[in-house]
Amino acid sequence: MAAARGNLPPGPWSYLIGGAETETTVKRNRQALDSIALRPRVLRDVSRIDSSSMFLGKKTRLPVMLAPIGGLESIVDGGGAAAARAAAQFGVPQMLSSVCQPGLEQTAAAADTVRVFQLYVRGDDAWVDDFVRRAKDNGFRAFCLTVDVAHYSRRERDIVGRFVKPWRARAVEGAGFQAGLSWDHVKRFKDKHDLPLIIKGIATTEDAEIAVQHGVDVVYVSNHGGRQLDHGLGSISVLPEVITTVAGRAEVWVDGGFMRGSDVVKAIALGAKTVGIGRLCGLGLAAGGPAGLVRTLELLEEEVRVCLGLLGVTSYAELTPAHLAPALPANPPDTFSAFPLLTLP
Ligand SMILES: Cc1cc2nc3c(=O)[nH]c(=O)nc-3n(C[C@H](O)[C@H](O)[C@H](O)COP(=O)(O)O)c2cc1C
């Protein structure tokens, strides 16, 4: 964290860590994770632990995915391609954002990743179809529509810092299409395309049900890391009801505030299949490029393994909600409250 802070100019730093308006949703993501305690079982021979998982039919080293980050090129040299190299080297999937440079083709060519593509809809149906074709042609295994961005939020750190993001123009172009999206577009996608469809930005059980009824393959519970709607619930507090509603008819993924191995374990114990990391990924890249992100993932893996072992399980299949209990957070929640020893420069 401190290295990332030291390496980034104030604008990109605020862009990476900031959220919408009062940043209440950002804090609630951490608060919700910190409000879950772990219930360990003992004397269960945990000398061998398998912390690998499956992602869309492919084995991955952790049940963790690099969440899409637009503008990565302002955080690390090489942008999305740098993230792809780290993902491939460590062995986790990458979800590439459509507003991330150097773009779909070059990022795919940069490394042999397990990859999925995330689109901000900034054009008409033909425009979307073209992205689907390019994603397929370049080995992306699934297609994601992010749907919690009907309007771009007020990010007050950026406004106060007068930070004009170089990629913002790309994001704004065609913004009307994003505001005009409806479930009809999801239906059209499912009718027309055979790539698995992920809907990112589901934050209620009601929308999870509608998504499943539309044949969506992955319900991705997310509040965009608290960067869109302020005063939302913490992501992991929504997860149990979504898992119940979806009832195995689709995979459920989640992100929002995940910084530690124990955070990942909590989500998997509740029934999520994959956990997305956004800021943690950006911080690793800012700290040391692809090598910094690989090191971040190694630390995360070590935390996951220690957590599983101390819970008395040797694989995710043995985890259940009975390993969790409600608790009061021990620290005031914020983006960095998972690292209480951290002092930023
Ligand atoms: C700097 C930054 C840029 C992001 N850009 C995108 C994007 O282009 N598309 C998208 O769907 N989500 C985007 N997100 C949201 C992430 O994919 C993810 O939902 C969120 O970061 C998870 O929360 P976390 O940062 O607390 O891990 C972005 C997040 C950050 C921090």
The ligand as a MOL file (V3000), in Angstrom:
LIG
                    3D

  0  0  0     0  0            999 V3000
M  V30 BEGIN CTAB
M  V30 COUNTS 31 33 0 0 0
M  V30 BEGIN ATOM
M  V30 1 C -9.9920 2.3000 -10.3790 0
M  V30 2 C -11.1860 1.4390 -10.6270 0
M  V30 3 C -11.7160 1.3540 -11.8960 0
M  V30 4 C -12.8120 0.5230 -12.1380 0
M  V30 5 N -13.2780 0.3810 -13.4390 0
M  V30 6 C -14.2720 -0.4980 -13.6840 0
M  V30 7 C -14.6700 -0.7720 -15.0150 0
M  V30 8 O -14.1140 -0.2700 -15.9800 0
M  V30 9 N -15.6950 -1.6400 -15.1870 0
M  V30 10 C -16.3340 -2.2490 -14.1410 0
M  V30 11 O -17.2650 -3.0350 -14.3540 0
M  V30 12 N -15.9560 -2.0140 -12.8800 0
M  V30 13 C -14.9400 -1.1830 -12.6160 0
M  V30 14 N -14.5300 -0.9850 -11.3340 0
M  V30 15 C -15.1650 -1.7390 -10.2380 0
M  V30 16 C -14.4180 -3.0500 -10.0080 0
M  V30 17 O -14.5560 -3.9100 -11.1040 0
M  V30 18 C -14.9520 -3.7710 -8.7580 0
M  V30 19 O -16.3490 -3.9340 -8.8550 0
M  V30 20 C -14.6180 -3.0310 -7.4520 0
M  V30 21 O -13.3780 -2.3840 -7.5450 0
M  V30 22 C -14.6090 -4.0110 -6.2940 0
M  V30 23 O -14.3540 -3.3720 -5.0970 0
M  V30 24 P -12.8900 -3.2610 -4.4370 0
M  V30 25 O -12.1480 -2.2170 -5.1980 0
M  V30 26 O -13.1780 -2.8360 -3.0400 0
M  V30 27 O -12.2330 -4.6170 -4.5490 0
M  V30 28 C -13.4160 -0.1830 -11.0790 0
M  V30 29 C -12.8610 -0.0960 -9.7980 0
M  V30 30 C -11.7540 0.6890 -9.5710 0
M  V30 31 C -11.1640 0.7180 -8.1770 0
M  V30 END ATOM
M  V30 BEGIN BOND
M  V30 1 1 1 2
M  V30 2 1 2 3
M  V30 3 2 2 30
M  V30 4 2 3 4
M  V30 5 1 4 5
M  V30 6 1 4 28
M  V30 7 2 5 6
M  V30 8 1 6 7
M  V30 9 1 6 13
M  V30 10 2 7 8
M  V30 11 1 7 9
M  V30 12 1 9 10
M  V30 13 2 10 11
M  V30 14 1 10 12
M  V30 15 2 12 13
M  V30 16 1 13 14
M  V30 17 1 14 15
M  V30 18 1 14 28
M  V30 19 1 15 16
M  V30 20 1 16 17
M  V30 21 1 16 18
M  V30 22 1 18 19
M  V30 23 1 18 20
M  V30 24 1 20 21
M  V30 25 1 20 22
M  V30 26 1 22 23
M  V30 27 1 23 24
M  V30 28 2 24 25
M  V30 29 1 24 26
M  V30 30 1 24 27
M  V30 31 2 28 29
M  V30 32 1 29 30
M  V30 33 1 30 31
M  V30 END BOND
M  V30 END CTAB
M  END
